[in-house]
Amino acid sequence: MNVTSSDAVKFVVAMIIMMNPLGSLSVFLQLTRKMNLLKQREVAVSCAVAVAVIMLVTEWSGQQLLTLLGITIPSFRFAGGIILLLMGLSMLQSKESAVSHTSEDDEAAKDRDSIAVVPLALPLIIGPGAISTLIIADNDFPQLINKLCMSGLSIMLALGMGVILYYAHPVARLVGTSVIKVVTRIMGMIIMAIAVGMLAEGLVGLFPGMH
């Protein structure tokens, strides 16, 4: 089965929600507040490259890793659904989910020369939810042409995230704190709906008699 335009749109929308650009922007500004503009933009570019690399590696080798560990796709779907449900609930309450980001990450970041990869790219932008989405997409569309298509979309998403972080201050002023909170709550509702679907598919895969 090849990737249709509808499948591509669903994948992009799901990944945008998981990556949470506005929430990531807020944390990015917090972690880079003591940097000058040039250094801040260098971190943004490095972060975008790291996001792209992590997404591509996950897409091309994530399923093989699950097989090596003896983890089935239905069980992974179910576990991923639980993770997304917790993330969505936190977003709905306008709270930072401890699943993808904790205050300890901020403290640890102060001792690092570069925060572009950890904690920004991983686990803030590409957290458990995004990784789950990538691996499941790889399982649903394993053909080479589909992998190339998904890889292209992933690079576009990483580029888009990089642009948002590169122009962090203008974007933050344009959007405003109140809008970020409203959008985060809407994304929380959507991500919870996706989580329920993943949980249901995981249960059916684990217990075929429930179909």
N, C-alpha and C positions, 0 to 999 in steps of 0.2 A: 504494500500500500504506500503510495507516494504522498508527500506532504501537500495538502491543498491550501488555497489561500485562507480558508477558514481556520485550518490547523495552525498556520503561520501566525495569524492574528491572535489566536488563543494563546499561543506560546509567548509571543511578544508581550501581550497584556499581562499574563501571569508573571513573567519575569520582571516586568516593570514594577508590579505590585510587590514582589519578593525583594527586589533591590531597594524599594522605597526611596526614590531619588530625593524627595524633600526632607525626609527624616535623616537620610545620610548627609545631605547638605548641612543640616543643623549641627550634626556631630562633627563634620569636617571643619566648620567654622570655629567650633569650640576647641578642637585639638590643634588648630593652626593659628589661633588668635594672636600668638606672640611672634609669628613669622612675618617678614616683609612680603610684599605682593609677589616679587619674583620667586622667592622660595616657596610660597604657597602654591603658585602655579606649577612649579617643578614637581611638587608633591602630587598635584592633581593629575599631571601627565603620567607620572610613575604609577599612580593608583589605577588609572584607566588601562594601562598596559598590563598591570598585574591582574585586573579583573578579566581582561580578554584571555590571558594565558590560563587562569584558573578555570574559566568556563570551557575553553577548548579541551583542556586536559580531562575535565570531568566528562564532557560529551564523548570523547574518544576512548576513555579507559575506565569510566565509572562503573559500567555494567560488568566488565571483566573483574574489577575489584570485588564487586558483590558476589560474583560466582566463586572467586577464590576464597572468600570468607564464608561461603555456603549460605548466603542470604538470598531468599527468593524475592522476586519483584512484588508479589502480593503483600508479603510481610513488610517490604520497604515502603510500599504505598501506604499501608496502614500506619506505620511509624511516622512517615512523612506527614500524613494527615493530622496526627496528634500534634506534631511540631507546629504546623501551620495554624491549627486551631488556637494554640497558646499564643502565637505571634499575633493572630488576628484579634484575639481578645484584648491583648495589651494595646494594640493600635486603636481599637474601638474606645478604649479608656484613655487614649492620648498618653500612654506610658511607654517608656523604652523597654522593649522585651529583653529579658535576661537571656533568652535563647540565643539571640544574635549579638547582644552587646551588653556589657556590664560596666559598672563604675570602676572595677579593677582594671579593665582594659584602658581606661583613660589614665589611670595612675601609672600603669606599666608603660604607656606610650611616652610619658615624660622622660623616661630613661633611655629612649631609643633615638638614634640619629635619624632614622627615617620611619615614618608611620604609614607610608603609602601602602605597603603590603599588609602588615598587621599593626593596628586592628582595622584599618580602613577597608582595604579590598576584601580581606578575610579576617573576621567573620561578619563585619558590618554590612558590606554591600552584597557579597556572595556568602550568605549564611546557610544554615541547614535547609531552609525552605527553598532557596534558589538551587542548591545542589540537588535536592530531591526532584525538583521540576526538570532539571537538566538530564538526570539519569533516567527518569521515567520517559521523557521525550526520546531519549536514545533507544530505550526498549521498544517504544511504540513504532518508531521509524528507523529500523536498523540498516536499511539499504544505504549504500555509499552516497548516492545522489541526495538522499534525505539528510545524511550527516553533513554533507557539504552545505546544503541549504541552511540547516540549523546553525552551522558554524558561522556562515555569513551573517545571519540574524544576530548571533551572539556578539560578533565584532561590532555590528552597528549599535547594539545596546551598550557595549563598553565605551564606544566613541561618544554616544549621547551622554552617558554618565560623566565622562571626562570633560565634555563641554560645560555641563552644569557646574562641576567643581572648579573648572578653570575660571569661569565667570561667577564665582560663588557670591561675592558681595553684591553685584548688580542684580543677580537673580533673587537673592534674599530680600533686597529692598523692594523689588518689583512684586514679589509674591506676598510678603508680609507674614508675621507670626500667626495671625488668626486664620489665614487661608491655609497655611501648612497644617494647622490642627484639624480643620474641617476636612481637607483632602485625606489626611492620615486616617481619620475615622471612617470615611467612605471606603478607603482601601482596606481597612480592617474588616468591614462587612463583606467585601468581595472575597478577601482571602479566607474568611471563615466559611463562605459558601463553597469555595474550591476545596477546602479542607474536608468538609462533609462529603463531597463527591469522592475524594481520595479514600476516605475511610470506608465508604460504601463499596468502592471497587476493590479495596484491599480485603474486606470481609468476604465478598463474593469469591475472590481468588483463593482465599484460605479455606473457605467453606462453600464449595460449589453448590451444595444442596440449598443454599439460601437464595439462589438466583430466581 
